[in-house]
Amino acid sequence: MDSYLSPTDLQALQNLICPSKDSDSEDDLPQAGARKLGPGDIGASSDLSQDSSQNRSGPHAPLQSKGDDIWHPSEAVDTQSLQDYDPRESPEYEMKFKQAVTAEDVYLGMGFKTPSTASCEWLSVLVKLPQETREKVELSVESEAIDVRSPRYRLHLPTPHSVDPNASSAKWHSDTSTLEITLKLTRELDNVNF
């Protein structure tokens, strides 16, 4: 079968690809500071298009950054300003996840628990405070962080998951001058997992 395009078919195709500029449609009106993109905007941009994109303003304008930063300074949170500067030394600490297991979990594998941290109910933090006594150590446990203070040391430690301060406990080991903090984890899906 022979098929060819008539002049009216070619005109309809041309109108489809390149619509006329005199239409009164609201879709053709550009937004403030935005320009329409076309197939020529795909791929590497030329210097001419970069200059026009940098001169844009409004909500669609790109953020201007200095140098080779991977994010804009307005997107970064300054953690130093969130905490007061403290000249005390930060002590050594160790975090361990713990879980309550039964014989079915360990030997038979019948429970839903896995060796991953998602199956852990407790977070144990060991803080080494050499040359300190129990009476000089202050501990504050919040839902998102713990704060240990003494005359020589200060440790403000955000927890990897939210914790229940009322179900947590602490123990002082005087032979090693170590504070052991046991925190009860409270995660969103804990009631489903356990």
Buried (B, 14 or more C-beta within 10 A) or exposed (E): EEEEEEEEEEEEEEEEEEEEEEEEEEEEEEEEEEEEEEEEEEEEEEEEEEEEBEEBEEEEEEEEEEEEEEEEEEEEEEEEEEEEEEEEEEBEBEEEBBBEEEEEBEEEEEBEBEEEEBBBBBBBBBBBBEEBEBEEBEBEBEEEEBBBBBEEBBBBBEBEBBBEBEEBEBEBEEEEBBBBBBBBBBBEEBEEBE
